[in-house]
Amino acid sequence: MISPYPSLTSDEAAALIQHDEVIGFSGFTPAGAAKVIPTAIAAKARIEHAAGRNFKVGVITGASTGPSLDGELAKADAIKFRTPYQSDKDLRESINAGKTHFFDMHLSLLPQYVRYGFLGELDWAIIEAADVSVDGKILLSTSVGASPTFLSKAKKILIELNRYHPKELLGFHDIYELKNPPHRRPIPLVNPEDRIGTQRVWVDPKKIAGVVVSNRPDEVNHFAHLNDTTRKIGQNVASFLVAELKAGRIPKSFLPIQSGVGNVANAVLGAMGEHPDIPRFQMYSEVIQDSVIDLIKTGRVSFVSGVSLTLTHAVLQDFYANLESYQGRVLLRPQEISNNPEIIRRLGIISINTALEADIFGNVNSTHVLGRSMMNGIGGSGDFTRNAYISIFTCPSTAKGGNISAIVPMCSHIDHSEHSVQVLVTEHGVADLRGKAPRERAELVIHHCVDPSYRDLLRRYFKLTENGHTPQSFRSAFAFHEKFLETGDMRNTRF
């Protein structure tokens, strides 16, 4: 059947985008992110700037994307504002230099903020698809993210029809969009494997301004190999969960797992998969990484619900070659369903996320280096942490060869307060903070999680203030950070 949609080149698509417009791009990590059209928009921006004309656009995505989107637009100085999450080096530099306005958001809130109109009107949705029908049914590729909301709210739509992703992905998506209050109903999902929506996104075909055909793989990088530190963190988490299981605080059938992204997350999942006392489990999470596919293959994970297939090239190719074997075992959902507090509490999710920095009282910084420079963003960690059955944060105890302690007197920026953080884990041990007063938490964190080279320093800090429910010293709370900026080594701190 002949397509009713204009067939465009990427440059022709970019020519439709005007200065100051707001675009909702597909992508949740590099998986399913638009690629050729944003690169062409960046090229247009360079031409416009060279001619002395303004050209910047508002960029909204599901989460982070790949270098062809965030990276190219940032290098072209083409981003007016950006939300809700990013991980690109060039964009990070632009944000921290004050050139790009970035507002950090919980990922579960992004779609409804768009629907509520809190972020203004959405001029365009630029979405990667594996297929699009003549009557406006769009089959998304390797991520869902916030794409259904972008497609429903945008005035106009551009489709990147990526032939790299097979049409046989039909059946791997479960598209369900919430209604706005006061018409919102309970989400009818009571098990991770429940299907509650459609396999494709339906749009008015008249909104589709054109289709750009591409054949580009997702720009997913390999994570670094595990080392002794990350392996030990993984083992500590697995041992803690086994102890909870034996104590009866986790049901014998176990509970669904949510895991963050990166090397530590891979180490934790690997350790859980190897531990003989952890039963076969399900995952209700965001990002499906290589390690999750390995656990499915070995039978340690029976089902995974996520937002994106963030798989390296070889693993994704193998996944596509064996699609039938993953049917009924892998499902991709919108981020406001994967990260929804109602569902997280109902299912009893055990959340495991990575801290950039934690303090001795249990507060966690997930986003800012030395309290001022944005790293990536809060992502979905807050959605899960605040509502989890058990919320766990992990991190190596030190960074920069030991010059930085990841455990400090007071976090330089707080994303997750002590009220939400239940368990802290480093390579040295586990601090179970549940039911503990601030002074008890400090003693547990220092004893179990802090690197030996910093324990005496933190004990000295803890003794500076005798009075108060949470003994903090205004004069010395950020002494670690100040000493690092002064000498490059927190170990030089003196109290």
Summary of the structure (lengths in Angstrom):
residues: 495
radius of gyration: 23.1
end to end distance: 75.9
largest distance: 78.1
contacts: 1793
relative contact order: 0.11
helix: 33%
strand: 21%
